[in-house]
Amino acid sequence: MLFGPASDPASLKFLRPIRELICQEGYAVVNDTDSEHRQEVCYSVGLTDKGLPELIAGMEDFTEFPQGSPGMLHHLARMLLARGGSYGEGDIFEFHGQWVRLVPETLYKAQCDVNLGLYGPKFSLLQVVPCSPNPTERKKVQPVCLN
């Protein structure tokens, strides 16, 4: 695990294409798994550059969405940026027929290697979870965690 932005040549070479994508698109979506392959997630990278929280979602949470969780996260990030990037903890959004809620996430932050390589620990993270059409009622969801 990195404790500060990457500075070694191998890490910088690995991060270069991701930085280029962030420069082109404003963000990138990374698919990842923890070191023991217990939890697959996808997360955004590059929103921190705009002063915004990064987003993370469990791969199993949006299997009904076209292209699954990575597709959902891509569309959500694009929509949030198009709306001016005003979002935060507890916000609820509907898009493409899917309701989602943004909740704080800290346990999986240490596994977001690309964000750690770019920003060190200085980024915030919100988990995107499905919620019911009645946004005050939560659908069954597993929080992203290490156990």
Phi and psi in degrees as GROMACS dihedral restraints (atoms count N, CA, C in turn):
[ dihedral_restraints ]
;  ai    aj    ak    al  type     phi  dphi    fc
    3     4     5     6     1   -87.9    20    10
    4     5     6     7     1   143.9    20    10
    6     7     8     9     1  -111.3    20    10
    7     8     9    10     1    -1.3    20    10
    9    10    11    12     1  -153.2    20    10
   10    11    12    13     1   169.5    20    10
   12    13    14    15     1   -55.4    20    10
   13    14    15    16     1   143.8    20    10
   15    16    17    18     1   -65.7    20    10
   16    17    18    19     1   142.7    20    10
   18    19    20    21     1  -134.8    20    10
   19    20    21    22     1    -8.8    20    10
   21    22    23    24     1   -78.2    20    10
   22    23    24    25     1   149.8    20    10
   24    25    26    27     1   -57.5    20    10
   25    26    27    28     1   -39.4    20    10
   27    28    29    30     1   -65.4    20    10
   28    29    30    31     1   -43.7    20    10
   30    31    32    33     1   -66.3    20    10
   31    32    33    34     1   -42.5    20    10
   33    34    35    36     1   -62.3    20    10
   34    35    36    37     1   -38.4    20    10
   36    37    38    39     1   -65.0    20    10
   37    38    39    40     1   -42.5    20    10
   39    40    41    42     1   -62.5    20    10
   40    41    42    43     1   -40.2    20    10
   42    43    44    45     1   -78.9    20    10
   43    44    45    46     1   -18.6    20    10
   45    46    47    48     1   -54.2    20    10
   46    47    48    49     1   -51.7    20    10
   48    49    50    51     1   -65.4    20    10
   49    50    51    52     1   -29.7    20    10
   51    52    53    54     1   -69.6    20    10
   52    53    54    55     1   -42.2    20    10
   54    55    56    57     1   -60.0    20    10
   55    56    57    58     1   -41.2    20    10
   57    58    59    60     1   -62.7    20    10
   58    59    60    61     1   -42.2    20    10
   60    61    62    63     1   -64.3    20    10
   61    62    63    64     1   -40.2    20    10
   63    64    65    66     1   -62.1    20    10
   64    65    66    67     1   -41.5    20    10
   66    67    68    69     1   -63.5    20    10
   67    68    69    70     1   -37.1    20    10
   69    70    71    72     1   -75.7    20    10
   70    71    72    73     1   -48.5    20    10
   72    73    74    75     1  -102.0    20    10
   73    74    75    76     1   -18.6    20    10
   75    76    77    78     1    95.6    20    10
   76    77    78    79     1   -11.9    20    10
   78    79    80    81     1  -170.6    20    10
   79    80    81    82     1   172.8    20    10
   81    82    83    84     1  -141.3    20    10
   82    83    84    85     1   160.7    20    10
   84    85    86    87     1  -118.1    20    10
   85    86    87    88     1   129.1    20    10
   87    88    89    90     1  -114.9    20    10
   88    89    90    91     1   133.6    20    10
   90    91    92    93     1   -95.4    20    10
   91    92    93    94     1   137.1    20    10
   93    94    95    96     1  -152.6    20    10
   94    95    96    97     1   167.3    20    10
   96    97    98    99     1  -140.1    20    10
   97    98    99   100     1   154.4    20    10
   99   100   101   102     1   -71.5    20    10
  100   101   102   103     1   168.3    20    10
  102   103   104   105     1   -61.4    20    10
  103   104   105   106     1   -21.2    20    10
  105   106   107   108     1  -103.7    20    10
  106   107   108   109     1     7.4    20    10
  108   109   110   111     1    57.3    20    10
  109   110   111   112     1    36.0    20    10
  111   112   113   114     1   -92.0    20    10
  112   113   114   115     1   -27.4    20    10
  114   115   116   117     1  -137.3    20    10
  115   116   117   118     1   116.2    20    10
  117   118   119   120     1   -94.9    20    10
  118   119   120   121     1   135.3    20    10
  120   121   122   123     1  -139.0    20    10
  121   122   123   124     1   165.3    20    10
  123   124   125   126     1  -129.4    20    10
  124   125   126   127     1   148.7    20    10
  126   127   128   129     1  -146.9    20    10
  127   128   129   130     1   157.6    20    10
  129   130   131   132     1   -85.1    20    10
  130   131   132   133     1   155.4    20    10
  132   133   134   135     1  -138.0    20    10
  133   134   135   136     1   132.7    20    10
  135   136   137   138     1   111.7    20    10
  136   137   138   139     1   -18.1    20    10
  138   139   140   141     1   -67.0    20    10
  139   140   141   142     1   -28.3    20    10
  141   142   143   144     1   -57.6    20    10
  142   143   144   145     1   -35.2    20    10
  144   145   146   147     1   -60.7    20    10
  145   146   147   148     1   -24.5    20    10
  147   148   149   150     1   -97.0    20    10
  148   149   150   151     1     6.4    20    10
  150   151   152   153     1    78.3    20    10
  151   152   153   154     1    20.6    20    10
  153   154   155   156     1  -110.6    20    10
  154   155   156   157     1   156.7    20    10
  156   157   158   159     1   -70.0    20    10
  157   158   159   160     1   145.3    20    10
  159   160   161   162     1   -75.6    20    10
  160   161   162   163     1   159.8    20    10
  162   163   164   165     1  -115.8    20    10
  163   164   165   166     1   145.5    20    10
  165   166   167   168     1  -138.6    20    10
  166   167   168   169     1   145.9    20    10
  168   169   170   171     1  -144.5    20    10
  169   170   171   172     1   143.5    20    10
  171   172   173   174     1   -71.0    20    10
  172   173   174   175     1   140.4    20    10
  174   175   176   177     1   -62.7    20    10
  175   176   177   178     1   -28.1    20    10
  177   178   179   180     1   -84.7    20    10
  178   179   180   181     1    -9.3    20    10
  180   181   182   183     1   -75.6    20    10
  181   182   183   184     1   -24.0    20    10
  183   184   185   186     1  -131.7    20    10
  184   185   186   187     1    45.6    20    10
  186   187   188   189     1   -67.3    20    10
  187   188   189   190     1   -24.0    20    10
  189   190   191   192     1   -78.4    20    10
  190   191   192   193     1   -18.2    20    10
  192   193   194   195     1   -76.7    20    10
  193   194   195   196     1   139.3    20    10
  195   196   197   198     1   -54.3    20    10
  196   197   198   199     1   131.3    20    10
  198   199   200   201     1    65.3    20    10
  199   200   201   202     1    17.5    20    10
  201   202   203   204     1    61.9    20    10
  202   203   204   205     1  -154.5    20    10
  204   205   206   207     1   -61.0    20    10
  205   206   207   208     1   -40.6    20    10
  207   208   209   210     1   -60.2    20    10
  208   209   210   211     1   -40.9    20    10
  210   211   212   213     1   -65.3    20    10
  211   212   213   214     1   -42.3    20    10
  213   214   215   216     1   -62.6    20    10
  214   215   216   217     1   -46.3    20    10
  216   217   218   219     1   -63.9    20    10
  217   218   219   220     1   -39.8    20    10
  219   220   221   222     1   -60.6    20    10
  220   221   222   223     1   -49.8    20    10
  222   223   224   225     1   -64.8    20    10
  223   224   225   226     1   -39.6    20    10
  225   226   227   228     1   -65.4    20    10
  226   227   228   229     1   -46.6    20    10
  228   229   230   231     1   -60.0    20    10
  229   230   231   232     1   -43.6    20    10
  231   232   233   234     1   -62.1    20    10
  232   233   234   235     1   -43.5    20    10
  234   235   236   237     1   -64.4    20    10
  235   236   237   238     1   -44.9    20    10
  237   238   239   240     1   -64.3    20    10
  238   239   240   241     1   -39.5    20    10
  240   241   242   243     1   -67.6    20    10
  241   242   243   244     1   -39.0    20    10
  243   244   245   246     1   -63.9    20    10
  244   245   246   247     1   -28.7    20    10
  246   247   248   249     1   -86.1    20    10
  247   248   249   250     1     8.9    20    10
  249   250   251   252     1    97.8    20    10
  250   251   252   253     1     3.2    20    10
  252   253   254   255     1    72.2    20    10
  253   254   255   256     1    24.1    20    10
  255   256   257   258     1   -95.4    20    10
  256   257   258   259     1    97.5    20    10
  258   259   260   261     1  -153.1    20    10
  259   260   261   262     1   160.1    20    10
  261   262   263   264     1  -168.5    20    10
  262   263   264   265     1  -174.6    20    10
  264   265   266   267     1   -53.6    20    10
  265   266   267   268     1   130.6    20    10
  267   268   269   270     1    88.6    20    10
  268   269   270   271     1   -10.9    20    10
  270   271   272   273     1   -65.1    20    10
  271   272   273   274     1   146.8    20    10
  273   274   275   276     1  -123.6    20    10
  274   275   276   277     1   134.8    20    10
  276   277   278   279     1  -133.8    20    10
  277   278   279   280     1   149.7    20    10
  279   280   281   282     1  -120.4    20    10
  280   281   282   283     1   130.2    20    10
  282   283   284   285     1  -153.8    20    10
  283   284   285   286     1   142.3    20    10
  285   286   287   288     1    50.7    20    10
  286   287   288   289     1    35.6    20    10
  288   289   290   291     1    79.0    20    10
  289   290   291   292     1     2.8    20    10
  291   292   293   294     1  -111.9    20    10
  292   293   294   295     1   128.4    20    10
  294   295   296   297     1   -93.1    20    10
  295   296   297   298     1   135.4    20    10
  297   298   299   300     1  -134.7    20    10
  298   299   300   301     1   152.7    20    10
  300   301   302   303     1  -124.1    20    10
  301   302   303   304     1   144.6    20    10
  303   304   305   306     1  -100.9    20    10
  304   305   306   307     1   120.8    20    10
  306   307   308   309     1  -124.5    20    10
  307   308   309   310     1   151.5    20    10
  309   310   311   312     1   -64.5    20    10
  310   311   312   313     1   143.7    20    10
  312   313   314   315     1  -137.6    20    10
  313   314   315   316     1   123.6    20    10
  315   316   317   318     1  -124.8    20    10
  316   317   318   319     1   -26.7    20    10
  318   319   320   321     1   -64.6    20    10
  319   320   321   322     1   -36.6    20    10
  321   322   323   324     1   -91.7    20    10
  322   323   324   325     1    -4.7    20    10
  324   325   326   327     1   -53.7    20    10
  325   326   327   328     1   -39.3    20    10
  327   328   329   330     1   -65.2    20    10
  328   329   330   331     1   -16.8    20    10
  330   331   332   333     1   -96.7    20    10
  331   332   333   334     1    -2.2    20    10
  333   334   335   336     1   -83.6    20    10
  334   335   336   337     1    72.0    20    10
  336   337   338   339     1   -58.0    20    10
  337   338   339   340     1   -38.2    20    10
  339   340   341   342     1   -67.4    20    10
  340   341   342   343     1   -43.8    20    10
  342   343   344   345     1   -62.8    20    10
  343   344   345   346     1   -41.4    20    10
  345   346   347   348     1   -62.9    20    10
  346   347   348   349     1   -38.6    20    10
  348   349   350   351     1   -65.9    20    10
  349   350   351   352     1   -34.1    20    10
  351   352   353   354     1   -84.4    20    10
  352   353   354   355     1   -41.0    20    10
  354   355   356   357     1  -120.0    20    10
  355   356   357   358     1    -5.9    20    10
  357   358   359   360     1    67.3    20    10
  358   359   360   361     1  -153.8    20    10
  360   361   362   363     1   -80.2    20    10
  361   362   363   364     1     4.2    20    10
  363   364   365   366     1   -88.4    20    10
  364   365   366   367     1    58.5    20    10
  366   367   368   369     1  -143.8    20    10
  367   368   369   370     1   150.3    20    10
  369   370   371   372     1  -105.2    20    10
  370   371   372   373     1   159.1    20    10
  372   373   374   375     1  -137.8    20    10
  373   374   375   376     1   130.9    20    10
  375   376   377   378     1  -119.3    20    10
  376   377   378   379     1   133.6    20    10
  378   379   380   381     1   -86.2    20    10
  379   380   381   382     1   136.0    20    10
  381   382   383   384     1   -94.6    20    10
  382   383   384   385     1   118.3    20    10
  384   385   386   387     1  -122.9    20    10
  385   386   387   388     1   144.9    20    10
  387   388   389   390     1   -68.4    20    10
  388   389   390   391     1   146.4    20    10
  390   391   392   393     1  -138.9    20    10
  391   392   393   394     1   166.3    20    10
  393   394   395   396     1   -69.9    20    10
  394   395   396   397     1   162.1    20    10
  396   397   398   399     1   -56.6    20    10
  397   398   399   400     1   -27.9    20    10
  399   400   401   402     1   -89.0    20    10
  400   401   402   403     1    98.6    20    10
  402   403   404   405     1   -61.2    20    10
  403   404   405   406     1   -11.4    20    10
  405   406   407   408     1   -82.5    20    10
  406   407   408   409     1    -8.0    20    10
  408   409   410   411     1  -112.3    20    10
  409   410   411   412     1   127.6    20    10
  411   412   413   414     1   -90.8    20    10
  412   413   414   415     1   140.1    20    10
  414   415   416   417     1   -75.0    20    10
  415   416   417   418     1   162.4    20    10
  417   418   419   420     1   -60.6    20    10
  418   419   420   421     1   126.7    20    10
  420   421   422   423     1  -146.0    20    10
  421   422   423   424     1   143.6    20    10
  423   424   425   426     1   -97.1    20    10
  424   425   426   427     1   121.7    20    10
  426   427   428   429     1   -65.3    20    10
  427   428   429   430     1   146.1    20    10
  429   430   431   432     1   -69.4    20    10
  430   431   432   433     1   123.8    20    10
  432   433   434   435     1  -153.4    20    10
  433   434   435   436     1   172.6    20    10
  435   436   437   438     1   -91.6    20    10
  436   437   438   439     1    -1.3    20    10
